[in-house]
Amino acid sequence: MVNSAHSEHMHRKPCIWTEADLKGCSDMELEASGVTVRFGGIRAVENVSLRFGIHEIVGLIGPNGAGKTTLVNALSGFQKPRSGRICLAGKDVTGWRSDALARHGVARTFQAVRLFRGLTVAENIETALLSTGLARSAARARARDILGYLHLSNRADTLASGLNYGDERRVGIARALAMEPKFLLLDEPAAGLNIGEAEELGQTIASIRDDFGCGILVIEHNMALVMKLCERLHVLATGMTLATGTPTEVMADPAFKDAYLGAET
């Protein structure tokens, strides 16, 4: 749990939902409804619907090229759908820019960690927080709180260019988490990690869900991690929904075995 010494800064949230925004929303959810994204004649995502709420961890899985990152790009404002809607707490946010969605509680990481390599770890997080309008002193304090929470305090003054691969990915999560999101979208957070590092990461993600009360969508190929971490899975193949359900239900689905496990093996 987040200790009381951090509480003052950890709960000054940049999220700007008002009571009027949330009135009538029994459950706060992030939802893609009938979303289609095409690049020229290439169908990246076709009529996909997915929704998840706060306090929930959902896995988004499928073979390479299935459209997973494209769907996350649409959910986070980095890609405008050709058709369909993106809704946040019942509010239509289709076409909103990524920075606007971030201010409203949607944060994400990337497959390739996009750190400012000439800045320290702490400065990377402070830079993200300054974009929300926080004063520098408050941004610095919150950055240090987040690094402490993720056991990265010993890396605070390390240049990003000097990080190993595992620490790079954790700093990417720290930077997203510093925004105190209601929804956190993680794009292959365990890529390149060994078994022990991946297991530790899974524990961290579960703690983030519990301590910050946010919903988490995880794109991941590490099936051991996915099966242990996620309450629900959503499977994509060739841009379309192939299967949904609990990990046990999805793993028993013949279509999943053919399209995903067959392709992976």
LUMMAR-564083 format. One line per 10 residues: number of its first residue (from 1); their letters; for each residue z, y, x of C-alpha. Coordinates in steps of 0.1 Angstrom, whole numbers, plus 5000, padded with zeros to 4 digits. Layout:
! residues N
NUM	A	Z,Y,X | ...
! end
This chain:
! residues 265
1	MVNSAHSEHM	5000,5000,5000 | 4995,5036,5010 | 5029,5048,5023 | 5047,5079,5010 | 5041,5099,5042 | 5004,5100,5033 | 5008,5107,4996 | 5004,5145,4996 | 4970,5145,5012 | 4958,5112,4998
11	HRKPCIWTEA	4960,5124,4962 | 4943,5157,4965 | 4911,5142,4952 | 4877,5160,4954 | 4866,5142,4922 | 4860,5169,4896 | 4862,5149,4863 | 4879,5170,4836 | 4897,5158,4806 | 4867,5168,4785
21	DLKGCSDMEL	4844,5147,4806 | 4866,5116,4801 | 4876,5121,4765 | 4865,5091,4744 | 4859,5069,4775 | 4881,5038,4770 | 4870,5024,4803 | 4855,5043,4832 | 4824,5025,4843 | 4793,5030,4864
31	EASGVTVRFG	4763,5016,4847 | 4726,5010,4853 | 4708,5004,4821 | 4672,4991,4822 | 4666,5007,4856 | 4631,5004,4871 | 4621,5017,4905 | 4586,5013,4919 | 4570,5025,4951 | 4533,5028,4944
41	GIRAVENVSL	4522,4994,4931 | 4553,4977,4945 | 4580,4967,4920 | 4613,4972,4938 | 4636,4970,4907 | 4624,4960,4873 | 4645,4966,4841 | 4678,4958,4857 | 4711,4965,4839 | 4744,4963,4856
51	RFGIHEIVGL	4778,4977,4849 | 4813,4976,4865 | 4846,4993,4860 | 4874,5006,4880 | 4898,4980,4895 | 4868,4955,4896 | 4850,4940,4925 | 4814,4928,4918 | 4790,4912,4942 | 4753,4921,4942
61	IGPNGAGKTT	4735,4893,4959 | 4700,4879,4963 | 4674,4871,4990 | 4661,4897,5014 | 4638,4921,4996 | 4653,4914,4962 | 4659,4951,4954 | 4697,4952,4960 | 4697,4983,4982 | 4672,5000,4960
71	LVNALSGFQK	4695,4995,4930 | 4725,5009,4949 | 4703,5039,4959 | 4696,5045,4923 | 4733,5042,4914 | 4743,5066,4941 | 4716,5093,4936 | 4695,5085,4966 | 4666,5072,4945 | 4655,5084,4910
81	PRSGRICLAG	4646,5056,4887 | 4611,5055,4872 | 4627,5045,4839 | 4661,5036,4826 | 4694,5054,4829 | 4724,5057,4852 | 4757,5065,4834 | 4791,5074,4848 | 4821,5072,4824 | 4796,5074,4795
91	KDVTGWRSDA	4779,5105,4809 | 4741,5103,4816 | 4738,5112,4853 | 4702,5099,4858 | 4685,5120,4884 | 4717,5136,4897 | 4716,5142,4935 | 4738,5121,4957 | 4761,5149,4966 | 4768,5157,4930
101	LARHGVARTF	4776,5120,4923 | 4798,5119,4953 | 4818,5149,4940 | 4822,5130,4907 | 4836,5099,4924 | 4807,5077,4936 | 4807,5070,4973 | 4786,5045,4993 | 4780,5030,5027 | 4747,5021,5043
111	QAVRLFRGLT	4733,4990,5060 | 4727,5011,5091 | 4759,5030,5097 | 4749,5067,5098 | 4776,5083,5120 | 4773,5115,5139 | 4774,5098,5173 | 4783,5130,5192 | 4814,5135,5171 | 4847,5117,5173
121	VAENIETALL	4857,5092,5146 | 4881,5117,5130 | 4854,5145,5131 | 4829,5122,5113 | 4853,5119,5084 | 4864,5156,5085 | 4827,5166,5082 | 4823,5146,5050 | 4854,5162,5036 | 4845,5197,5045
131	STGLARSAAR	4814,5193,5023 | 4837,5190,4993 | 4851,5225,4999 | 4884,5214,5015 | 4899,5237,5042 | 4896,5223,5077 | 4934,5217,5080 | 4934,5196,5048 | 4903,5177,5058 | 4918,5169,5092
141	ARARDILGYL	4950,5157,5075 | 4932,5135,5050 | 4909,5120,5077 | 4940,5110,5097 | 4956,5095,5066 | 4925,5074,5059 | 4922,5062,5095 | 4959,5052,5094 | 4953,5033,5062 | 4924,5013,5077
151	HLSNRADTLA	4943,5008,5110 | 4918,5030,5129 | 4943,5056,5142 | 4937,5044,5178 | 4900,5052,5174 | 4905,5087,5159 | 4895,5106,5191 | 4868,5081,5202 | 4833,5093,5202 | 4813,5074,5175
161	SGLNYGDERR	4787,5065,5202 | 4814,5045,5219 | 4824,5022,5190 | 4816,4985,5188 | 4797,4973,5158 | 4827,4961,5138 | 4845,4994,5142 | 4813,5013,5133 | 4812,4995,5099 | 4849,5002,5093
171	VGIARALAME	4844,5039,5101 | 4816,5040,5076 | 4840,5026,5050 | 4866,5051,5060 | 4842,5080,5056 | 4833,5069,5021 | 4869,5062,5012 | 4880,5097,5024 | 4862,5110,4993 | 4887,5090,4972
181	PKFLLLDEPA	4860,5076,4950 | 4863,5060,4916 | 4834,5038,4925 | 4827,5025,4961 | 4793,5009,4968 | 4792,4988,5000 | 4759,4978,5015 | 4763,4947,5036 | 4798,4956,5050 | 4802,4923,5068
191	AGLNIGEAEE	4768,4922,5085 | 4773,4913,5122 | 4810,4905,5119 | 4824,4872,5130 | 4844,4849,5107 | 4878,4865,5115 | 4865,4900,5112 | 4848,4892,5078 | 4880,4877,5065 | 4900,4908,5075
201	LGQTIASIRD	4873,4930,5059 | 4877,4911,5026 | 4914,4917,5026 | 4908,4954,5033 | 4883,4957,5004 | 4907,4940,4980 | 4935,4964,4991 | 4912,4994,4986 | 4906,4982,4950 | 4943,4979,4944
211	DFGCGILVIE	4956,5009,4963 | 4929,5034,4953 | 4922,5020,4918 | 4884,5021,4923 | 4856,4998,4913 | 4837,4982,4941 | 4801,4969,4942 | 4794,4948,4973 | 4759,4938,4986 | 4766,4909,5009
221	HNMALVMKLC	4749,4878,5023 | 4782,4863,5035 | 4787,4838,5006 | 4822,4827,5017 | 4833,4864,5015 | 4816,4869,4982 | 4830,4838,4966 | 4865,4847,4976 | 4864,4885,4970 | 4844,4891,4938
231	ERLHVLATGM	4853,4885,4902 | 4817,4887,4891 | 4783,4883,4907 | 4749,4898,4898 | 4719,4881,4914 | 4686,4898,4919 | 4653,4881,4929 | 4620,4899,4933 | 4635,4930,4917 | 4648,4914,4886
241	TLATGTPTEV	4681,4900,4873 | 4682,4862,4880 | 4718,4854,4870 | 4751,4870,4862 | 4786,4856,4858 | 4817,4844,4877 | 4810,4830,4912 | 4815,4795,4899 | 4791,4801,4870 | 4764,4816,4893
251	MADPAFKDAY	4767,4789,4919 | 4761,4763,4893 | 4730,4780,4879 | 4698,4761,4889 | 4678,4793,4891 | 4702,4807,4916 | 4701,4776,4938 | 4663,4776,4938 | 4658,4813,4945 | 4687,4822,4967
261	LGAET	4701,4792,4985 | 4666,4778,4989 | 4653,4810,5004 | 4684,4814,5027 | 4681,4778,5040
! end
